[in-house]
Amino acid sequence: MMLHMIPYLSGRIGIMAAMPEELQTLLDAMLDETVVVKAGRQFWVGHLCGREVVVVLSRIGKVAAAITTTVLLTDFGVDQVVFTGVAGGLGDGVRVGDVVVADALIQHDMDASPLFPRFELPGLGTSTLQPPADLTHLVHEAVQQVLSLDSLAEGGALSGVHLDVLGLPQPKVHRGLIISGDQFINAATASAALRQVLPQALAVEMEGAAVAQVCHDFGVPFAVIRTISDRADDDAHVDFPRFVSAVARHYSLAMVFALLRLQ
């Protein structure tokens, strides 16, 4: 698909990172950044790959992420938002080290019943928010390229990521539903409960659906990309800080670069 056929990945791009380590990796690649403080947050304005960007830490939870997104849109006038971070895997075959690109997002802790059906967003008449399909396709293709064997080989974009050291397999990219809520899901019972009520969910985290709701209301395209750091259950497959340092932050930089170079 040729980029000129779709009106995305142009103009000023807001990039939200979920972890400080991911944010720092992006900032280290910016040579002309200027920090602007708004709403108690540091927004870094500058360029990546020759593109005008505003990079910011989302903060944890739906309200914090919604505030950050709103400031990006109202005070910095970004034309689209890209969110990158980690998440817990839920779907069958979604393994640690894989990446999920959201084609739909739901707030799993939204429940205004009996006034509204469970998960429905009052006033919107839907529970599911979807990024533009053609933008999602572009993101999926870019992530697939980043996770390829060529990228992991010597000299590739992820040549510094040694998955075998962490006991991880060749990573895959998935496209599907990501669910968000103000709960850190790390117990098998909670994970199983989510899979029962939302069996199509591939990953669970704490911000993406809030970012999606703000972007929906403002009419701004968005993408949510999540690296799977655990299986959201009782088993600690990989030491989390080590995973973020050794894998997730490198993934984020490589995926953002791959997107920004699509022009």
Buried (B, 14 or more C-beta within 10 A) or exposed (E): EEEEEBBBBBEBBBBBBBBEBBBBBBBEBBEEBEEBEBEEBEBBBBBBBEBBBBBBBBBBBBEBBBBBBBBBBEEBEBBBBBBBBBBBBBBEEBBBBBBBBBBBBBBBBBEEEEEBEEBBBEEEEEBBBBBBEBBBBBBBBBBBBBBBEEBBEEEBBBEEBEBEEBEBEEBBBBBBBBBBBBEBBBEEEBBEEBBEEBEEBBBBBBBBBBBBBBBBBBEBBBBBBBBBBBBBBEEEBBEBEEBBBBBBBBBBBBBBBBBBEBE
